[in-house]
């Protein structure tokens, strides 16, 4: 009986982890790449400005 208890502990922990994971992910909304791509575009524009406006370039 003690062996069964020791085998149930990891099983119960895995079930609890799965339940917690699904609960924690319930409010997460999928975001597209829009904000990241906008930030990258602003970064590229800033780098182009700094390269073309540098003295002696």
MDTraj code that builds the backbone (N, CA, C; nanometers):
import mdtraj as md
import numpy as np

residues = "UNK UNK UNK UNK UNK UNK UNK UNK UNK UNK UNK UNK UNK UNK UNK UNK UNK UNK UNK UNK UNK UNK UNK UNK UNK UNK UNK UNK UNK UNK UNK UNK UNK UNK UNK UNK UNK UNK UNK UNK UNK UNK UNK UNK UNK UNK UNK UNK UNK UNK UNK UNK UNK UNK UNK UNK UNK".split()
xyz = np.array([
    [0.0821, -0.1197, 0.0000],
    [0.0000, 0.0000, 0.0000],
    [0.0866, 0.1261, 0.0000],
    [0.2019, 0.1203, 0.0654],
    [0.2911, 0.2356, 0.0697],
    [0.3463, 0.2654, -0.0690],
    [0.3709, 0.1602, -0.1474],
    [0.4213, 0.1808, -0.2829],
    [0.3163, 0.2527, -0.3668],
    [0.1911, 0.2172, -0.3496],
    [0.0838, 0.2823, -0.4232],
    [0.0744, 0.4303, -0.3874],
    [0.0927, 0.4615, -0.2618],
    [0.0906, 0.6016, -0.2192],
    [0.2055, 0.6785, -0.2835],
    [0.3243, 0.6183, -0.2904],
    [0.4379, 0.6858, -0.3509],
    [0.4207, 0.7027, -0.5012],
    [0.3459, 0.6144, -0.5647],
    [0.3199, 0.6291, -0.7073],
    [0.2094, 0.7314, -0.7341],
    [0.1190, 0.7484, -0.6403],
    [0.0110, 0.8440, -0.6582],
    [0.0584, 0.9882, -0.6417],
    [0.1615, 1.0098, -0.5624],
    [0.2093, 1.1463, -0.5385],
    [0.2518, 1.2145, -0.6688],
    [0.3370, 1.1555, -0.7537],
    [0.3728, 1.2222, -0.8793],
    [0.2532, 1.2331, -0.9749],
    [0.1647, 1.1339, -0.9728],
    [0.0471, 1.1394, -1.0590],
    [-0.0429, 1.2565, -1.0200],
    [-0.0675, 1.2742, -0.8925],
    [-0.1507, 1.3854, -0.8453],
    [-0.0815, 1.5180, -0.8741],
    [0.0499, 1.5224, -0.8582],
    [0.1237, 1.6454, -0.8883],
    [0.1144, 1.6794, -1.0372],
    [0.1202, 1.5800, -1.1248],
    [0.1094, 1.6045, -1.2687],
    [-0.0305, 1.6538, -1.3050],
    [-0.1322, 1.5959, -1.2454],
    [-0.2691, 1.6409, -1.2713],
    [-0.2871, 1.7839, -1.2210],
    [-0.2351, 1.8123, -1.1019],
    [-0.2459, 1.9477, -1.0475],
    [-0.1706, 2.0480, -1.1353],
    [-0.0540, 2.0100, -1.1862],
    [0.0221, 2.0996, -1.2734],
    [-0.0532, 2.1250, -1.4039],
    [-0.1161, 2.0235, -1.4579],
    [-0.1957, 2.0418, -1.5792],
    [-0.3146, 2.1328, -1.5562],
    [-0.3831, 2.1158, -1.4443],
    [-0.4958, 2.2029, -1.4114],
    [-0.4500, 2.3465, -1.3902],
    [-0.3398, 2.3637, -1.3202],
    [-0.2895, 2.4986, -1.2959],
    [-0.2465, 2.5636, -1.4277],
    [-0.1818, 2.4870, -1.5145],
    [-0.1386, 2.5414, -1.6431],
    [-0.2562, 2.5863, -1.7285],
    [-0.3614, 2.5076, -1.7303],
    [-0.4773, 2.5478, -1.8094],
    [-0.5467, 2.6683, -1.7460],
    [-0.5484, 2.6763, -1.6148],
    [-0.6091, 2.7909, -1.5473],
    [-0.5251, 2.9174, -1.5687],
    [-0.3946, 2.9050, -1.5624],
    [-0.3071, 3.0209, -1.5790],
    [-0.3116, 3.0734, -1.7216],
    [-0.3391, 2.9886, -1.8178],
    [-0.3389, 3.0285, -1.9585],
    [-0.4774, 3.0715, -2.0071],
    [-0.5757, 3.0733, -1.9222],
    [-0.7128, 3.0983, -1.9658],
    [-0.7353, 3.2410, -2.0118],
    [-0.6616, 3.3378, -1.9587],
    [-0.6843, 3.4770, -1.9950],
    [-0.5816, 3.5294, -2.0944],
    [-0.4898, 3.4471, -2.1335],
    [-0.3859, 3.4921, -2.2253],
    [-0.4445, 3.5030, -2.3649],
    [-0.4298, 3.6178, -2.4247],
    [-0.4792, 3.6403, -2.5596],
    [-0.3622, 3.6295, -2.6568],
    [-0.3908, 3.5758, -2.7705],
    [-0.2846, 3.5671, -2.8708],
    [-0.2654, 3.7032, -2.9354],
    [-0.1425, 3.7422, -2.9453],
    [-0.1077, 3.8685, -3.0091],
    [-0.0348, 3.8373, -3.1375],
    [-0.0600, 3.9187, -3.2345],
    [0.0123, 3.9022, -3.3602],
    [0.1506, 3.9626, -3.3493],
    [0.2172, 3.9669, -3.4592],
    [0.3515, 4.0240, -3.4629],
    [0.3489, 4.1736, -3.4869],
    [0.2318, 4.2332, -3.4903],
    [0.2184, 4.3745, -3.5219],
    [0.3025, 4.4668, -3.4363],
    [0.2891, 4.4649, -3.3036],
    [0.3681, 4.5570, -3.2210],
    [0.5193, 4.5365, -3.2349],
    [0.5613, 4.4107, -3.2458],
    [0.7046, 4.3851, -3.2590],
    [0.7574, 4.4346, -3.3930],
    [0.6795, 4.4136, -3.4989],
    [0.7235, 4.4597, -3.6307],
    [0.7226, 4.6112, -3.6389],
    [0.6263, 4.6763, -3.5726],
    [0.6249, 4.8224, -3.5700],
    [0.7488, 4.8764, -3.4990],
    [0.7846, 4.8139, -3.3877],
    [0.9045, 4.8565, -3.3156],
    [1.0305, 4.8359, -3.3985],
    [1.0352, 4.7248, -3.4713],
    [1.1519, 4.6992, -3.5559],
    [1.1599, 4.8017, -3.6686],
    [1.0454, 4.8394, -3.7247],
    [1.0451, 4.9399, -3.8317],
    [1.0950, 5.0742, -3.7785],
    [1.0522, 5.1110, -3.6572],
    [1.1003, 5.2370, -3.5978],
    [1.2504, 5.2297, -3.5726],
    [1.2987, 5.1155, -3.5296],
    [1.4417, 5.0973, -3.5062],
    [1.5206, 5.1131, -3.6362],
    [1.4713, 5.0514, -3.7430],
    [1.5413, 5.0620, -3.8717],
    [1.5427, 5.2055, -3.9220],
    [1.4291, 5.2763, -3.9059],
    [1.4250, 5.4158, -3.9484],
    [1.5259, 5.4993, -3.8699],
    [1.5346, 5.4760, -3.7405],
    [1.6292, 5.5509, -3.6578],
    [1.7728, 5.5206, -3.6982],
    [1.8012, 5.3949, -3.7313],
    [1.9365, 5.3593, -3.7729],
    [1.9703, 5.4196, -3.9091],
    [1.8737, 5.4241, -3.9985],
    [1.8970, 5.4869, -4.1287],
    [1.9238, 5.6360, -4.1132],
    [1.8496, 5.7011, -4.0255],
    [1.8700, 5.8443, -4.0021],
    [2.0082, 5.8697, -3.9443],
    [2.0489, 5.7852, -3.8493],
    [2.1795, 5.8076, -3.7871],
    [2.2930, 5.7786, -3.8842],
    [2.2738, 5.6844, -3.9756],
    [2.3811, 5.6507, -4.0702],
    [2.3916, 5.7564, -4.1793],
    [2.2789, 5.8064, -4.2271],
    [2.2856, 5.9051, -4.3356],
    [2.3193, 6.0433, -4.2837],
    [2.2882, 6.0721, -4.1566],
    [2.3139, 6.2047, -4.1030],
    [2.4456, 6.2171, -4.0300],
    [2.5265, 6.1138, -4.0298],
    [2.6531, 6.1183, -3.9565],
    [2.7554, 6.2016, -4.0335],
    [2.8286, 6.2894, -3.9640],
    [2.9290, 6.3703, -4.0336],
    [3.0476, 6.2830, -4.0772],
    [3.0957, 6.3090, -4.1962],
    [3.2105, 6.2368, -4.2493],
    [3.1755, 6.1021, -4.3060],
    [3.0498, 6.0733, -4.3230],
    [3.0117, 5.9424, -4.3755],
    [3.0016, 5.9442, -4.5254],
])
top = md.Topology()
chain = top.add_chain()
for i, resn in enumerate(residues, 1):
    res = top.add_residue(resn, chain, resSeq=i)
    for name in ("N", "CA", "C"):
        top.add_atom(name, md.element.get_by_symbol(name[0]), res)
traj = md.Trajectory(xyz[None], top)
